[in-house]
Amino acid sequence: MSSSRAGAVLLDLDGTLADSRPGIEAGLRFMVGELGHDPAAAGDLTWAVGPPIAVSIGTLLERYGDDRVDLGVSTYRARYSAVGLYDCTVFPGVPEMLAILHNAGRRLCVATSKRRDFAERVVDFLGFRRWLPTVYGALPGGGLDDKKDMLAELLRVEEYDAAATVMVGDRMHDIHAAKANGLRSIGVLWGYGGQAELVEAGADALAATPTDVVRLL
């Protein structure tokens, strides 16, 4: 089968492969403090894990009446690159899921809203590179921040067959991006979005565990 006719399994990173919430939340609270606000007033930040970081930061700063989103993003990213990126762990069952799919000959590719260079470092840090040689994310200099656009670029460059490709993720952004590009989607319930969000977004299937993902694929 030629690459132009091959399908793939596209995997979100934060909330799907890795529990990145500790590092992301700490980075957001650090950013809020650096901009002169009370980090404790931010409350629970689970909602901020998964969407494009500029969207989360814009929503968070709006609570403080602060529109300095660009400064917030640069402040957050400096801290995240140095410290927060490594404050993450692998969800139970994910390595086994990746190994089974890889050994079955499935093409696996990371498709994340995280900046691509950060995602590459996380994949290496977690020891996933043997299964995930290809990583797509937002561009460091700006661009592909919208997951729909990033998936379109991924499909174009890698020449994956959309009809045979599946997006696996934990947030509505994953499901919406998949639909916009003609992909089937699997919503995972161990991440940050939850069943109600994924059902409302229109996920084609739901997986309670990584084993369920293997079964569905």
C-alpha positions in Angstrom: 0.0 0.0 0.0 1.4 3.4 -0.9 1.7 6.1 1.7 -0.9 8.2 -0.2 -3.5 5.5 0.5 -2.5 4.7 4.1 -4.5 5.6 7.1 -3.1 6.5 10.5 -4.0 6.9 14.2 -3.5 10.5 15.3 -3.0 10.9 19.0 -3.5 13.9 21.2 -0.8 14.4 23.8 -2.0 16.3 26.9 -4.8 14.3 28.6 -4.5 11.4 26.1 -1.0 10.0 26.3 0.3 12.0 29.2 -1.0 13.7 32.4 0.5 17.1 31.8 -1.8 19.0 34.1 0.6 19.5 37.0 3.2 21.3 34.8 0.6 23.3 32.8 -1.3 24.4 35.8 1.8 25.4 37.7 3.0 27.4 34.6 -0.3 29.2 34.4 -0.3 30.2 38.0 3.3 31.4 37.7 2.3 33.5 34.7 -0.6 35.0 36.5 1.6 35.9 39.4 4.3 37.4 37.1 1.6 39.6 35.6 0.7 41.0 39.0 -2.4 39.0 39.9 -3.3 36.5 42.7 -2.7 33.0 41.4 -4.9 31.5 44.1 -7.9 33.4 42.6 -7.6 31.4 39.4 -9.3 28.4 41.0 -9.4 25.0 39.3 -7.6 25.1 36.0 -8.4 21.7 34.5 -10.4 23.4 31.8 -7.3 25.2 30.6 -5.4 21.9 29.8 -5.8 20.8 26.2 -7.0 23.9 24.2 -4.4 26.1 22.4 -2.5 27.8 25.2 -3.3 31.3 23.9 -7.0 30.5 24.2 -6.6 29.3 27.7 -4.4 32.2 28.8 -6.8 34.7 27.2 -9.8 33.2 29.0 -7.8 33.1 32.3 -6.5 36.7 32.1 -10.0 37.9 31.2 -11.1 36.9 34.7 -8.5 39.5 36.0 -9.6 42.2 33.5 -6.1 41.8 31.8 -5.8 41.7 28.0 -2.0 41.1 27.9 -2.4 37.7 26.2 0.9 37.9 24.2 2.9 38.7 27.3 1.1 36.0 29.2 1.9 33.4 26.5 5.6 34.3 26.4 5.8 34.3 30.2 4.1 31.0 30.4 6.2 29.4 27.7 9.5 30.5 29.2 8.6 28.8 32.5 7.1 25.8 30.8 10.1 25.2 28.6 12.5 25.3 31.5 10.5 23.5 34.2 6.9 22.6 33.5 7.4 20.5 30.4 9.0 17.7 32.6 6.2 17.8 35.2 4.1 15.1 33.5 3.5 11.4 33.8 2.3 8.6 31.5 -1.3 7.5 31.9 -1.6 3.8 32.9 -1.9 1.5 29.9 -0.8 4.0 27.3 2.6 2.4 26.6 1.0 -1.0 26.1 -1.6 0.6 23.8 1.1 2.2 21.7 3.2 -1.0 21.6 0.2 -3.1 20.5 -0.8 -0.6 17.7 2.8 -0.2 16.6 3.4 -3.9 16.5 0.1 -4.4 14.5 1.6 -2.1 11.8 -0.6 0.9 12.5 0.9 4.3 11.6 1.0 6.4 14.8 1.4 10.2 14.9 1.1 12.8 17.6 -1.3 15.6 16.8 -1.4 18.1 19.6 -2.3 21.8 20.2 1.0 22.1 22.2 3.9 23.8 20.4 5.6 21.3 18.2 9.1 21.6 19.7 7.7 21.2 23.2 5.7 18.2 22.1 8.8 16.6 20.6 10.7 17.0 23.9 7.8 15.5 25.9 7.6 12.5 23.6 11.4 11.9 24.1 11.2 12.5 27.9 8.4 9.9 28.2 10.2 7.4 26.1 7.5 7.3 23.4 9.8 8.0 20.4 10.1 4.3 19.4 6.3 4.3 18.8 5.8 7.9 17.8 8.4 9.0 15.3 6.1 11.7 13.9 4.9 14.7 15.9 2.7 17.6 14.8 1.8 20.7 16.8 1.6 24.4 16.7 4.5 26.1 15.0 7.1 27.8 17.3 7.0 31.1 15.3 3.2 31.1 15.2 0.9 29.2 12.9 -1.3 26.0 13.0 -2.6 27.1 16.4 -6.1 26.0 15.4 -6.2 22.2 15.6 -8.3 22.0 12.5 -5.6 23.7 10.4 -2.9 21.6 12.0 -4.7 18.3 11.1 -5.2 19.5 7.6 -1.5 20.2 7.3 -0.6 16.9 8.8 -2.9 15.0 6.4 -1.4 17.0 3.4 2.2 16.5 4.3 2.0 12.8 5.4 -0.4 12.0 2.7 -2.7 10.0 5.0 -6.1 8.8 3.7 -8.6 10.8 5.7 -11.2 8.0 5.4 -8.9 5.5 7.0 -7.5 7.9 9.7 -8.7 8.2 13.3 -8.2 11.0 15.8 -7.9 10.0 19.4 -8.2 12.7 22.0 -9.8 13.9 25.2 -11.2 17.3 24.4 -13.9 18.8 22.1 -11.1 20.5 20.1 -9.9 17.0 19.0 -13.3 15.9 17.9 -14.2 19.2 16.1 -10.8 19.2 14.3 -11.4 15.5 13.2 -14.9 16.3 11.9 -13.6 19.3 10.0 -11.1 17.1 8.2 -13.4 14.1 7.5 -11.8 11.9 10.2 -13.4 9.4 12.6 -12.8 10.2 16.2 -12.4 8.4 19.5 -12.9 10.4 22.7 -10.9 9.1 25.7 -12.5 9.4 29.1 -9.4 9.3 31.3 -8.4 12.8 30.2 -9.6 16.3 31.0 -12.7 16.7 28.8 -15.1 14.2 30.2 -17.9 12.2 28.7 -20.5 15.0 28.4 -18.0 17.3 26.5 -17.0 14.5 24.1 -20.6 13.3 23.4 -21.7 16.9 22.8 -18.8 17.4 20.4 -19.9 14.4 18.4 -17.2 11.8 19.1 -17.8 8.6 17.0 -16.8 6.4 19.9 -15.7 6.6 23.5 -12.9 4.7 25.3 -12.8 4.4 29.1 -9.3 2.8 29.0 -6.4 2.5 26.5 -7.4 -1.1 26.0 -10.7 0.2 24.7 -8.9 2.3 22.1 -7.1 -0.8 20.8 -10.4 -2.7 20.6 -12.1 0.2 18.8 -9.3 0.4 16.3 
